[in-house]
Each structure stands twice: as structure tokens, then as C-alpha cells.
Amino acid sequence: QAPFVVHALVFLSYSQGSFYPTGGPGQIPQKLSKAIAAGGGSIRVNAPVKHILVEDGKATGVELADGKKIRAMRVVSDAGYVNTFALVPLEYQPAHLRVGNSATHASPLESGRTGLTLFVGLNGEHDKDFHMPCHHLWVFPTNKLQATMNDLPTTLNALQGMKPEELGMLITSPSTKDGNWKSAHPGKTTLEIVMELPWKAFEDVIDTNCEVKASREVEYKTFKKSFAQLVWE
């Protein structure tokens, strides 16, 4: 029993095969950036969008957090429904699904789940020293995935109080998938451990720019250190 998206992702890898970019995932944006530049485009980083500009019912560009406005014939967002429409003037949001942009406008939509990733670096070769498999390892406390995810705690304190055997996670090693890994990083191995967690546990800690609130920074760092140890156990 699992959400459709989990079934779809797993089935796709088995039906059409899985692929991994030589040199790591960082090669994807590097190659894309060259194609974008060749087409006359540009890429901005650390440039959060404050508003999506709308004129006569049509998106005409974006306004960045620093006040700069960028005009465009089309605006494409991959930030998800809630985050995207929160940047649009309220009058242009679908009435029955308004996400609002102030405390006076409640939304019928609920935030989905988020996830934490623990990045691990090890001294040694993935095959000779650790005998790691190339495939992913899915580890869950029961086979009822949806129920397991719905029952997860919704506060940072409660998450820290979980037992290791209660955690569901995906364990994978980029080192086993990159054909150039050994020549580029001899004697080193990496792991990525991904856990799906409820966004509600983090929504009061993160500000509108997806940064940790200054007033909660110490609490969040303490949680990260404690939870990382819990996952590693």
C-alpha cells in the first residue's frame, strides 16, 4: 500500500531502466546552462521571486526579492501549486482553490510531505571495502506505506523521539552508479539516505524565502544533528 507516485517511480525504473549521469547529477544543469546560453538566455541563482507580475489577466514576468522586474512572454514555474499561486495577486487565483497571500485568506489545500536527506562520506571503495549493491534499498517498518507516512509525528521534538526502527527511508550510493567515480574520487564512497517527513513539522521554522528563521536557527541545528544520529543508527 503506497501512494501512486511511489508506485509510478518504481515501475518506471523497472519497465524502462534506470540511468545515472556520468560525472554525477551536477552534469545536468551544466549541460542545460550551455544550451540556455546558446539560445540567448541567462541563469540567475540566489534570486528568489517575490511576485509573479500579472497584467490584463496574463503573466508578464516576475519581480525578484531585490525589487528587480524581469519581463517575459511566458512564465513557467516548477514551485508547485501552493507556492506558485501565493506569488500571484489573489484576484487571479481560482476561487475554489485560493492559497491566499495573507493571514486573512485561508486555503483548502494542505501542504504535501517534505523530506530530509542525510549525506554520508566514507573512506574506502564501495565494492571492495563495503560490498555495496548498485540498486536502491527501500527500508520501511511495515508494508502499509501510506498509513506509515500519515502517522509520522508533526513536530521537531516528536520526530527526534522516534526509534530507528520506526523510520522509513531510501538508501542509495551515487558512488556505485557513476562510471567515472573511482577515477575521480579514489578511495571514497558516498551514501544518500532520504526520508519522507510531514511538512507540518517544519512550516513554523522556515520563512517565506525557504530559509530557517533566525529565532529558530539553534533549535533547527540541534534537531538536524540529533535526527542525523537517529537515522545513522
Disulfide bonds with the S-S distance in Angstrom:
none
